């Protein structure tokens, strides 16, 4: 009987799965920072427009999200998160 080689056990398949898992972890970290940024503003009773919410959620740059998270602590408005950003 011939041995059956399943693709899912192949090293390439393992590598693809690991890359997918890492990408998922990165997306999860970005989502977590985005949620915390918006939560801080909400805790401070600062109104958050749909445009601000959308821009924060659209970002996948962890460094940028961490910057916005820190700014949320002292921002006077939700738009203040982006005050020093170059777009």
Contact map, one row per residue, 1 for C-alpha under 8 A:
111000000000000000000000000000000000000000000000000000000000000000000000000000000000000
111100000000000000000000000000000000000000000000000000000000000000000000000000000000000
111110000000000000000000000000000000000000000000000000000000000000000000000000000000000
011111000000000000000000000000000000000000000000000000000000000000000000000000000000000
001111101000000000000000000000000000000000000000000000000000000000000000000000000000000
000111111100000000000000000000000000000000000000000000000000000000000000000000000000000
000011111100100000000000000000000000000000000000000000000000000000000000000000000000000
000001111100110000000000000000000000000000000000000000000000000000000000000000000000000
000011111110110000000000000000000000000000000000000000000000000000000000000000000000000
000001111111110000000000000000000000000000000000000000000000000000000000000000000000000
000000001111111000000000000000000000000000000000000000000000000000000000000000000000000
000000000111111100000000000000000000000000000000000000000000000000000000000000000000000
000000111111111110000000000000000000000000000000000000000000000000000000000000000000000
000000011111111111000000000000000000000000000000000000000000000000000000000000000000000
000000000011111111100000000000000000000000000000000000000000000000000000000000000000000
000000000001111111110000000000000000000000000000000000000000000000000000000000000000000
000000000000111111111000000000000000000000000000000000000000000000000000000000000000000
000000000000011111111100000000000000000000000000000000000000000000000000000000000000000
000000000000001111111110000000000000000000000000000000000000000000000000000000000000000
000000000000000111111111000000000000000000000000000000000000000000000000000000000000000
000000000000000011111111100000000000000000000000000000000000000000000000000000000000000
000000000000000001111111110000000000000000000000000000000000000000000000000000000000000
000000000000000000111111111000000000000000000000000000000000000000000000000000000000000
000000000000000000011111111100000000000000000000000000000000000000000000000000000000000
000000000000000000001111111110000000000000000000000000000000000000000000000000000000000
000000000000000000000111111111000000000000000000000000000000000000000000000000000000000
000000000000000000000011111111100000000000000000000000000001000000000000000000000000000
000000000000000000000001111111110000000000000000000000000000000000000000000000000000000
000000000000000000000000111111111000000000000000000000000000010000000000000000000000000
000000000000000000000000011111111100000000000000000000000011110010000000000000000000000
000000000000000000000000001111111110000000000000000000001000000000000000000000000000000
000000000000000000000000000111111111000000000000000000000000000000000000000000000000000
000000000000000000000000000011111111100000000000000000000000010011001000000000000000000
000000000000000000000000000001111111110000000000000000011010000010001000000000000000000
000000000000000000000000000000111111111000000000000000001000000000000000000000000000000
000000000000000000000000000000011111111100000000000000000000000000001000000000000000000
000000000000000000000000000000001111111110000000000000000000000010011101000000000000000
000000000000000000000000000000000111111111000001000010010000000000000001000000000000000
000000000000000000000000000000000011111111100000000000000000000000000000000000000000000
000000000000000000000000000000000001111111110000000000000000000000001001100000000000000
000000000000000000000000000000000000111111111111000000000000000000000001100001000000000
000000000000000000000000000000000000011111111111000000000000000000000000000000000000000
000000000000000000000000000000000000001111111100000000000000000000000000000000000000000
000000000000000000000000000000000000000111111100000000000000000000000000000000000000000
000000000000000000000000000000000000000011111110000000000000000000000000000000000000000
000000000000000000000000000000000000000011111111000000000000000000000000000111000000000
000000000000000000000000000000000000000011001111100000000000000000000000000011000000000
000000000000000000000000000000000000010011000111110110000000000000000000000001000000000
000000000000000000000000000000000000000000000011111110000000000000000000000001000000000
000000000000000000000000000000000000000000000001111111000000000000000000000000000000000
000000000000000000000000000000000000000000000000111111100000000000000000000000000000000
000000000000000000000000000000000000000000000001111111110000000000000000000001100000000
000000000000000000000000000000000000010000000001111111111000000000000000000000000000000
000000000000000000000000000000000000000000000000011111111100000000000000000000000000000
000000000000000000000000000000000000000000000000001111111110000000000000000000000000000
000000000000000000000000000000000100010000000000000111111110000010000000000000000000000
000000000000000000000000000000100110000000000000000011111111000000000000000000000000000
000000000000000000000000000000000000000000000000000001111111000000000000000000000000000
000000000000000000000000000001000100000000000000000000111111110110000000000000000000000
000000000000000000000000001001000000000000000000000000001111110010000000000000000000000
000000000000000000000000000001000000000000000000000000000011111110000000000000000000000
000000000000000000000000000011001000000000000000000000000011111111000000000000000000000
000000000000000000000000000000000000000000000000000000000000111111100000000000000000000
000000000000000000000000000000000000000000000000000000000010111111110000000000000000000
000000000000000000000000000001001100100000000000000000010011111111111000000000000000000
000000000000000000000000000000001000000000000000000000000000011111111100000000000000000
000000000000000000000000000000000000000000000000000000000000001111111110000000000000000
000000000000000000000000000000000000100000000000000000000000000111111111000000001100000
000000000000000000000000000000001101100100000000000000000000000011111111100000000000000
000000000000000000000000000000000000100000000000000000000000000001111111110000000000000
000000000000000000000000000000000000000000000000000000000000000000111111111000011000000
000000000000000000000000000000000000110110000000000000000000000000011111111001011000000
000000000000000000000000000000000000000110000000000000000000000000001111111000000000000
000000000000000000000000000000000000000000000000000000000000000000000111111100000000000
000000000000000000000000000000000000000000000000000000000000000000000011111111011000000
000000000000000000000000000000000000000000000100000000000000000000000000011111010000000
000000000000000000000000000000000000000000000110000000000000000000000000001111111000000
000000000000000000000000000000000000000010000111100100000000000000000001001111111000000
000000000000000000000000000000000000000000000000000100000000000000000000000011111110000
000000000000000000000000000000000000000000000000000000000000000000000011001111111110000
000000000000000000000000000000000000000000000000000000000000000000010011001011111111000
000000000000000000000000000000000000000000000000000000000000000000010000000000111111100
000000000000000000000000000000000000000000000000000000000000000000000000000000111111100
000000000000000000000000000000000000000000000000000000000000000000000000000000001111110
000000000000000000000000000000000000000000000000000000000000000000000000000000000111111
000000000000000000000000000000000000000000000000000000000000000000000000000000000001111
000000000000000000000000000000000000000000000000000000000000000000000000000000000000111
